[in-house]
Amino acid sequence: MRETSGATEKPLTVRTIIGGTIVALGVAAFAAGALRAMDPAGTLLGVGALFIIVGLIVMTPTLVGPAVAVLGWPFRRISPILGKVASESTKASPRKTASTASALMIGVALVATGATLATSMKASLSDITDSAIQADLVSMTNLPISDPSVGVERMEQVDGVASVDTSVDAGRAMIPGEQPAPAYVVSMSDYAVDALALVFVEGDMTAFTDGNLAIHESFADSQDVGLGDTISLLGADGAPVEFEISAIVSTEIIMTEMYVSEDVFSTPQLNGINTAVILIDVADGYDITEVKEEVIASVDDLYVYQIFDKDDLAGMIGQSIDMVLTMLYALLGLSIVIAALGIVNTLSLSVADRTREIGLLRAIGLSKRGVRGSIVIESIIISVLGAAIGIVVGVPVAIGLTTYLADDADAIFAIPWGTLGIILLLAIIVGALASILPARRAARLDVLEAIATE
């Protein structure tokens, strides 16, 4: 802490080169991981993100000058003198400004990544739900049930219900061997195959006839089997039964290892059999929402049935994502507190460092209110700088993560502009609040003592 300002900082050339190199390496690794261009993709993704953050922290002092020129522009337009004083003070110590903004930058980057990733995932899941589920209503159960006949009879009696499909049953079969391995089998009717948008990567509907079966593409990769190969399952009598693979399928809804017709479902030895979902179609001319309410009322006293339309399913999936977001927002709150303390300390040191400078400004006519205003503007610029860099980092990282998670599927990128706007607004508020104590101290400095020399 000094009572005179004007200390000269070392050049930032070396730091800029090192930081820029680290960021470039991070971007290359992150892009390779996101696009799965190299293995191990997940490791490259994580290492790349780490390098980007570290590199930015190293080179942030270099960004202070250009960033302050942009962020300080509105203040210089509103109050040319105070805006100019605050901007020049912020740029005078780029290392100090950068280190102060870094705490908020990391927290905001984390939240911006999470919010963008969550928004993109919810958009993707909503699109999947809309395109992959062709049935008007879907019934799921709170508890596994093997005989849904009572509930189904009531659903069928509801005015406006055209059909109720209960073919989607699930059970655990066993692949024979020295140590039998479990494999989950799902039965599906022709209607269910269409209603749940089962995509045939290889093969066709013959997989659901003549004792054949279909397998999910991930199971085919893990077991190194393909079209025309056979899979043995323990039969109902305990003896192995062979099934020919007639299709390799992909689906985003009912994801399991094997799919068979209703007739074939009883052939292997199955444990834990239960009805996975019930598909309900609404007759033409009836309102889906009204029919849904009537179906709910018809099985309400059975307690085990939950009835969803497409919007309900998307919302239910989104709730789990929102829980993760809530945790991220809690982390943002913690990072804001830490950042606010950092800004208070930095500005307090800055006031002590610029005692004579502030005294001279007061001596030539700057009011106490003007001193406080310049400190407030400086604090807001530092806070918004950290938040802006965090957003600029977080959003592309989230887009990369979405690309990685989507793998071969079409990724939907959705940026939560509202949330990002709120984060910037919070940064302004935090900056203003963090400046209160340093601004009061600066305004209370005695002018003669401040400019006195030995």
C-alpha positions as CSV (number, residue, x, y, z in Angstrom):
1,M,0.0,0.0,0.0
2,R,1.4,3.3,-1.1
3,E,0.1,6.9,-0.7
4,T,1.4,7.9,-4.2
5,S,0.3,6.6,-7.5
6,G,2.1,6.2,-10.8
7,A,4.0,2.9,-10.3
8,T,5.0,1.4,-13.6
9,E,4.0,-2.2,-14.3
10,K,6.2,-4.6,-16.4
11,P,5.3,-5.1,-20.0
12,L,2.7,-7.8,-20.8
13,T,4.4,-9.2,-24.0
14,V,5.6,-12.4,-22.5
15,R,2.4,-13.0,-20.5
16,T,0.4,-12.4,-23.7
17,I,2.4,-14.9,-25.7
18,I,2.2,-17.6,-23.0
19,G,-1.5,-17.1,-22.4
20,G,-2.3,-17.0,-26.1
21,T,-0.4,-20.2,-26.7
22,I,-2.2,-22.0,-23.9
23,V,-5.6,-20.8,-25.2
24,A,-4.8,-21.9,-28.7
25,L,-3.8,-25.4,-27.5
26,G,-6.9,-25.5,-25.4
27,V,-9.2,-24.5,-28.3
28,A,-7.5,-27.2,-30.5
29,A,-7.9,-29.9,-27.9
30,F,-11.5,-28.9,-27.0
31,A,-12.5,-28.8,-30.7
32,A,-11.0,-32.2,-31.3
33,G,-12.8,-33.7,-28.3
34,A,-16.1,-32.1,-29.1
35,L,-16.0,-33.4,-32.7
36,R,-14.6,-36.7,-31.5
37,A,-11.8,-36.3,-34.1
38,M,-9.3,-38.0,-31.8
39,D,-9.3,-40.5,-28.9
40,P,-9.8,-40.2,-26.0
41,A,-12.4,-37.5,-26.9
42,G,-13.7,-37.0,-23.4
43,T,-10.2,-36.4,-22.0
44,L,-9.3,-34.0,-24.8
45,L,-12.6,-32.1,-24.1
46,G,-11.8,-31.7,-20.4
47,V,-8.1,-30.8,-20.9
48,G,-9.0,-28.3,-23.6
49,A,-11.6,-26.5,-21.4
50,L,-9.0,-26.3,-18.6
51,F,-6.4,-24.9,-20.9
52,I,-8.8,-22.3,-22.2
53,I,-9.6,-21.1,-18.7
54,V,-6.0,-21.1,-17.5
55,G,-4.8,-19.4,-20.7
56,L,-7.5,-16.6,-20.4
57,I,-6.5,-16.0,-16.7
58,V,-2.9,-15.6,-17.8
59,M,-3.7,-13.2,-20.7
60,T,-6.6,-11.3,-19.2
61,P,-4.3,-8.3,-18.3
62,T,-3.7,-7.9,-22.0
63,L,-7.5,-7.7,-22.6
64,V,-8.1,-5.1,-19.9
65,G,-7.2,-2.1,-22.1
66,P,-9.5,-2.9,-25.1
67,A,-12.2,-4.2,-22.8
68,V,-12.3,-1.1,-20.7
69,A,-12.3,1.0,-23.8
70,V,-15.6,-0.7,-24.8
71,L,-17.2,-1.2,-21.3
72,G,-16.3,2.4,-20.3
73,W,-17.8,4.0,-23.4
74,P,-21.4,4.3,-22.0
75,F,-20.1,6.0,-18.9
76,R,-17.9,8.3,-20.9
77,R,-20.9,9.3,-22.9
78,I,-23.1,9.9,-19.8
79,S,-20.4,11.6,-17.8
80,P,-17.2,12.4,-19.8
81,I,-15.1,13.4,-16.8
82,L,-16.0,10.6,-14.4
83,G,-16.1,8.0,-17.1
84,K,-12.6,9.1,-18.3
85,V,-11.2,9.1,-14.7
86,A,-12.7,5.6,-14.0
87,S,-11.5,4.1,-17.3
88,E,-8.0,5.4,-17.0
89,S,-7.8,4.2,-13.3
90,T,-9.0,0.7,-14.3
91,K,-6.5,0.5,-17.2
92,A,-3.6,1.8,-15.1
93,S,-3.1,-1.5,-13.3
94,P,-4.2,-4.3,-15.7
95,R,-2.8,-7.1,-13.6
96,K,-4.7,-6.0,-10.6
97,T,-7.9,-5.4,-12.6
98,A,-7.5,-8.9,-14.2
99,S,-6.9,-10.7,-11.0
100,T,-9.9,-9.0,-9.4
101,A,-12.2,-9.9,-12.4
102,S,-11.0,-13.5,-12.6
103,A,-13.0,-14.7,-9.6
104,L,-16.2,-13.6,-11.2
105,M,-15.1,-14.7,-14.6
106,I,-14.7,-18.4,-13.5
107,G,-18.0,-18.4,-11.7
108,V,-19.9,-16.9,-14.6
109,A,-18.1,-19.1,-17.1
110,L,-19.3,-22.2,-15.1
111,V,-22.9,-20.9,-14.9
112,A,-23.0,-19.7,-18.6
113,T,-21.8,-23.1,-19.6
114,G,-24.4,-24.9,-17.5
115,A,-27.2,-22.7,-18.5
116,T,-26.5,-22.9,-22.2
117,L,-25.9,-26.6,-22.0
118,A,-29.1,-27.1,-20.1
119,T,-31.1,-24.9,-22.5
120,S,-29.7,-26.8,-25.5
121,M,-30.5,-30.2,-23.9
122,K,-34.0,-29.2,-23.1
123,A,-34.5,-28.0,-26.6
124,S,-33.1,-31.2,-28.0
125,L,-35.2,-33.4,-25.7
126,S,-38.3,-31.4,-26.6
127,D,-37.5,-32.0,-30.2
128,I,-36.9,-35.7,-29.6
129,T,-40.1,-36.0,-27.7
130,D,-42.1,-34.2,-30.4
131,S,-40.7,-36.2,-33.3
132,A,-40.1,-39.6,-31.7
133,I,-43.4,-40.1,-29.9
134,Q,-46.3,-40.4,-32.3
135,A,-48.9,-41.5,-29.7
136,D,-51.1,-38.7,-28.4
137,L,-50.7,-39.8,-24.7
138,V,-48.3,-42.0,-22.9
139,S,-49.0,-43.7,-19.6
140,M,-46.2,-44.7,-17.2
141,T,-46.4,-46.3,-13.8
142,N,-45.0,-45.3,-10.4
143,L,-44.4,-49.0,-9.6
144,P,-43.7,-51.9,-11.9
145,I,-46.9,-53.7,-12.9
146,S,-47.1,-56.9,-14.8
147,D,-50.9,-56.9,-15.4
148,P,-52.3,-53.4,-16.4
149,S,-55.6,-54.8,-17.5
150,V,-57.8,-53.0,-14.9
151,G,-56.3,-49.6,-15.8
152,V,-56.4,-50.3,-19.5
153,E,-60.1,-51.3,-19.4
154,R,-60.9,-48.0,-17.8
155,M,-58.8,-46.0,-20.2
156,E,-60.5,-47.7,-23.2
157,Q,-63.9,-46.7,-21.9
158,V,-63.0,-43.0,-21.8
159,D,-64.9,-41.1,-24.5
160,G,-62.4,-39.9,-27.1
161,V,-59.9,-42.7,-26.7
162,A,-59.4,-44.4,-30.0
163,S,-56.9,-47.1,-29.0
164,V,-54.7,-48.3,-26.1
165,D,-51.5,-50.2,-26.8
166,T,-50.0,-52.3,-24.0
167,S,-47.4,-54.2,-26.1
168,V,-44.4,-52.5,-24.6
169,D,-43.3,-54.9,-21.9
170,A,-39.9,-55.2,-20.4
171,G,-38.0,-58.1,-18.8
172,R,-34.6,-59.3,-18.0
173,A,-33.2,-62.2,-19.9
174,M,-30.0,-64.1,-19.4
175,I,-27.2,-64.7,-22.0
176,P,-25.8,-68.2,-21.2
177,G,-22.2,-68.8,-20.4
178,E,-19.9,-69.7,-17.5
179,Q,-21.2,-66.5,-15.9
180,P,-24.6,-65.8,-17.4
181,A,-25.0,-62.1,-18.3
182,P,-28.2,-60.2,-18.0
183,A,-29.8,-58.5,-21.1
184,Y,-33.0,-56.5,-21.1
185,V,-35.6,-57.4,-23.7
186,V,-38.6,-55.2,-24.7
187,S,-41.6,-56.4,-26.7
188,M,-43.2,-54.1,-29.2
189,S,-46.1,-54.3,-31.6
190,D,-46.0,-52.9,-35.1
191,Y,-47.9,-49.9,-33.9
192,A,-45.4,-49.3,-31.0
193,V,-42.5,-49.5,-33.4
194,D,-44.0,-46.6,-35.3
195,A,-45.4,-44.7,-32.4
196,L,-42.0,-44.7,-30.6
197,A,-40.1,-44.0,-33.8
198,L,-37.8,-47.0,-33.8
199,V,-35.2,-46.2,-36.5
200,F,-33.8,-49.2,-38.4
201,V,-30.1,-48.6,-38.9
202,E,-29.9,-52.0,-40.6
203,G,-32.6,-54.6,-41.4
204,D,-36.3,-54.0,-41.3
205,M,-39.6,-55.1,-39.6
206,T,-38.9,-58.8,-40.2
207,A,-37.0,-58.6,-36.9
208,F,-40.4,-58.6,-35.3
209,T,-41.6,-61.8,-37.0
210,D,-40.6,-65.4,-37.3
211,G,-38.8,-65.6,-34.0
212,N,-36.2,-63.0,-34.9
213,L,-35.1,-60.0,-32.8
214,A,-33.6,-56.5,-33.2
215,I,-30.8,-55.1,-31.1
216,H,-29.8,-51.5,-30.3
217,E,-26.8,-50.3,-32.1
218,S,-24.8,-49.6,-28.9
219,F,-25.4,-53.3,-27.9
220,A,-24.2,-54.4,-31.3
221,D,-21.0,-52.5,-30.9
222,S,-20.3,-53.7,-27.4
223,Q,-21.0,-57.4,-28.3
224,D,-19.3,-57.1,-31.7
225,V,-22.3,-58.7,-33.5
226,G,-24.2,-57.7,-36.6
227,L,-27.0,-58.4,-39.0
228,G,-27.5,-62.2,-39.5
229,D,-25.6,-63.2,-36.4
230,T,-27.3,-65.2,-33.6
231,I,-27.7,-64.5,-30.0
232,S,-28.5,-67.2,-27.4
233,L,-30.8,-66.6,-24.4
234,L,-31.9,-68.9,-21.7
235,G,-35.3,-70.2,-22.7
236,A,-38.4,-70.6,-20.5
237,D,-37.3,-74.2,-19.8
238,G,-33.7,-73.2,-18.9
239,A,-32.2,-74.5,-22.2
240,P,-30.5,-72.0,-24.5
241,V,-32.6,-70.6,-27.4
242,E,-31.0,-69.0,-30.4
243,F,-32.4,-65.9,-32.0
244,E,-31.3,-64.4,-35.3
245,I,-30.5,-60.6,-35.4
246,S,-32.7,-59.3,-38.2
247,A,-32.3,-55.6,-37.4
248,I,-30.0,-53.1,-35.7
249,V,-32.1,-50.2,-34.4
250,S,-31.6,-46.8,-32.8
251,T,-34.1,-44.9,-30.6
252,E,-34.1,-42.0,-28.2
253,I,-37.1,-43.2,-26.2
254,I,-37.1,-46.9,-25.2
255,M,-33.4,-47.6,-25.0
256,T,-32.5,-51.2,-24.2
257,E,-30.5,-54.1,-25.6
258,M,-33.0,-56.2,-27.5
259,Y,-36.4,-55.7,-29.1
260,V,-38.8,-58.5,-30.0
261,S,-42.5,-59.1,-31.1
262,E,-45.1,-59.8,-28.5
263,D,-45.2,-63.5,-29.5
264,V,-41.4,-63.9,-29.1
265,F,-41.4,-62.1,-25.8
266,S,-42.5,-65.2,-23.8
267,T,-39.9,-67.4,-25.4
268,P,-36.8,-66.6,-23.3
269,Q,-36.6,-66.9,-19.5
270,L,-37.5,-63.5,-18.2
271,N,-37.4,-61.9,-14.7
272,G,-38.9,-58.7,-13.5
273,I,-41.5,-58.5,-16.3
274,N,-43.5,-55.2,-16.3
275,T,-45.4,-53.0,-18.6
276,A,-43.0,-50.2,-19.6
277,V,-45.4,-47.8,-21.2
278,I,-48.9,-47.7,-22.4
279,L,-49.6,-45.8,-25.7
280,I,-52.9,-44.0,-26.1
281,D,-54.3,-42.5,-29.3
282,V,-57.1,-39.9,-29.2
283,A,-59.9,-40.1,-31.7
284,D,-60.1,-37.4,-34.4
285,G,-62.2,-34.4,-33.3
286,Y,-61.4,-34.7,-29.6
287,D,-59.2,-32.3,-27.7
288,I,-56.1,-34.1,-26.4
289,T,-55.9,-32.1,-23.2
290,E,-59.6,-32.8,-22.3
291,V,-59.2,-36.5,-23.0
292,K,-56.0,-36.6,-21.0
293,E,-57.8,-35.2,-17.9
294,E,-60.6,-37.7,-18.3
295,V,-58.1,-40.6,-18.6
296,I,-56.3,-39.3,-15.5
297,A,-59.7,-39.3,-13.6
298,S,-60.5,-42.8,-14.8
299,V,-57.4,-44.4,-13.2
300,D,-56.9,-41.8,-10.4
301,D,-57.9,-44.2,-7.6
302,L,-55.4,-46.9,-8.8
303,Y,-52.5,-44.6,-7.9
304,V,-49.9,-46.2,-10.1
305,Y,-50.6,-44.6,-13.5
306,Q,-49.2,-41.3,-14.7
307,I,-50.6,-39.9,-17.9
308,F,-48.5,-37.5,-20.1
309,D,-48.8,-35.7,-23.3
310,K,-45.7,-34.6,-25.2
311,D,-45.4,-31.3,-23.4
312,D,-45.6,-33.1,-20.1
313,L,-42.8,-35.5,-21.0
314,A,-40.5,-32.7,-22.1
315,G,-41.3,-30.8,-18.9
316,M,-40.7,-33.9,-16.7
317,I,-37.3,-34.4,-18.3
318,G,-36.5,-30.7,-18.0
319,Q,-37.2,-30.8,-14.3
320,S,-34.1,-32.9,-13.6
321,I,-32.0,-30.5,-15.7
322,D,-33.4,-27.5,-13.8
323,M,-32.3,-29.1,-10.5
324,V,-28.7,-29.2,-11.8
325,L,-29.1,-25.6,-12.9
326,T,-30.2,-24.6,-9.4
327,M,-26.9,-26.0,-8.0
328,L,-25.0,-24.0,-10.6
329,Y,-26.9,-20.8,-9.6
330,A,-25.9,-21.5,-6.0
331,L,-22.3,-21.7,-7.1
332,L,-22.8,-18.4,-9.0
333,G,-24.0,-16.8,-5.8
334,L,-20.9,-18.0,-4.0
335,S,-18.6,-16.7,-6.8
336,I,-20.4,-13.4,-6.6
337,V,-19.7,-13.1,-2.9
338,I,-16.1,-13.9,-3.4
339,A,-15.8,-11.6,-6.4
340,A,-17.5,-8.8,-4.4
341,L,-14.9,-9.2,-1.6
342,G,-12.1,-9.1,-4.2
343,I,-13.5,-5.9,-5.7
344,V,-13.8,-4.2,-2.3
345,N,-10.2,-5.1,-1.4
346,T,-8.9,-4.0,-4.8
347,L,-10.7,-0.7,-4.7
348,S,-9.6,-0.1,-1.1
349,L,-6.0,-0.6,-2.1
350,S,-6.5,1.5,-5.2
351,V,-7.8,4.4,-3.1
352,A,-4.8,4.1,-0.8
353,D,-2.5,3.9,-3.8
354,R,-4.1,7.0,-5.4
355,T,-4.4,9.2,-2.3
356,R,-2.5,12.1,-3.9
357,E,-4.2,11.7,-7.2
358,I,-7.6,11.9,-5.6
359,G,-6.5,14.9,-3.6
360,L,-5.4,16.7,-6.7
361,L,-8.7,15.9,-8.4
362,R,-10.5,17.3,-5.4
363,A,-8.2,20.4,-5.4
364,I,-9.0,21.3,-9.0
365,G,-12.8,21.0,-8.4
366,L,-14.0,17.4,-8.4
367,S,-16.7,17.1,-5.8
368,K,-17.0,14.3,-3.2
369,R,-19.9,13.0,-5.3
370,G,-17.7,13.0,-8.3
371,V,-15.0,10.9,-6.5
372,R,-17.6,8.4,-5.3
373,G,-19.1,8.3,-8.9
374,S,-15.7,7.5,-10.4
375,I,-15.1,4.7,-7.9
376,V,-18.5,3.2,-8.6
377,I,-17.9,3.3,-12.3
378,E,-14.5,1.7,-11.9
379,S,-16.1,-1.1,-9.8
380,I,-18.9,-1.7,-12.3
381,I,-16.4,-1.9,-15.2
382,I,-14.3,-4.5,-13.3
383,S,-17.4,-6.6,-12.4
384,V,-18.8,-6.5,-15.9
385,L,-15.4,-7.3,-17.4
386,G,-15.3,-10.5,-15.4
387,A,-18.9,-11.4,-16.2
388,A,-18.5,-10.7,-19.9
389,I,-15.3,-12.8,-20.3
390,G,-17.1,-15.6,-18.4
391,I,-20.0,-15.5,-20.8
392,V,-17.7,-15.3,-23.9
393,V,-15.9,-18.4,-22.6
394,G,-18.9,-20.3,-21.2
395,V,-21.2,-20.2,-24.2
396,P,-18.8,-21.7,-26.8
397,V,-17.7,-24.4,-24.2
398,A,-21.4,-25.3,-23.8
399,I,-21.8,-25.6,-27.6
400,G,-18.8,-27.9,-27.7
401,L,-20.2,-30.0,-24.9
402,T,-23.6,-30.2,-26.6
403,T,-21.8,-31.3,-29.8
404,Y,-19.9,-34.0,-27.9
405,L,-23.0,-35.3,-26.1
406,A,-25.1,-35.4,-29.2
407,D,-22.4,-37.5,-30.9
408,D,-23.9,-38.5,-34.3
409,A,-27.3,-37.0,-33.6
410,D,-28.4,-33.6,-34.7
411,A,-27.5,-31.2,-31.9
412,I,-29.8,-28.2,-31.1
413,F,-28.0,-25.2,-29.8
414,A,-30.1,-22.8,-27.7
415,I,-28.5,-19.8,-26.0
416,P,-30.4,-18.5,-22.8
417,W,-30.2,-14.8,-23.6
418,G,-32.5,-13.9,-20.7
419,T,-30.3,-15.7,-18.2
420,L,-27.1,-14.2,-19.6
421,G,-28.7,-10.8,-19.5
422,I,-29.6,-11.3,-15.8
423,I,-26.0,-12.3,-15.1
424,L,-24.7,-9.1,-16.6
425,L,-27.3,-7.1,-14.6
426,L,-26.2,-8.9,-11.4
427,A,-22.6,-8.0,-12.3
428,I,-23.6,-4.3,-12.5
429,I,-25.4,-4.5,-9.2
430,V,-22.5,-6.3,-7.5
431,G,-20.0,-3.8,-8.9
432,A,-22.1,-0.9,-7.5
433,L,-22.6,-2.5,-4.1
434,A,-18.9,-3.5,-3.8
435,S,-17.9,0.1,-4.4
436,I,-19.8,1.6,-1.5
437,L,-17.1,1.4,1.2
438,P,-14.1,2.3,-1.0
439,A,-16.0,5.2,-2.5
440,R,-16.9,6.5,0.9
441,R,-13.3,6.3,2.0
442,A,-12.1,8.1,-1.1
443,A,-14.7,10.9,-0.7
444,R,-13.7,11.4,3.0
445,L,-10.0,12.0,2.2
446,D,-8.7,15.4,3.5
447,V,-7.6,17.3,0.5
448,L,-4.6,19.0,2.1
449,E,-3.4,15.8,3.7
450,A,-3.8,13.9,0.5
451,I,-1.7,16.3,-1.6
452,A,0.9,17.1,1.1
453,T,4.5,16.2,0.4
454,E,7.3,15.8,2.8
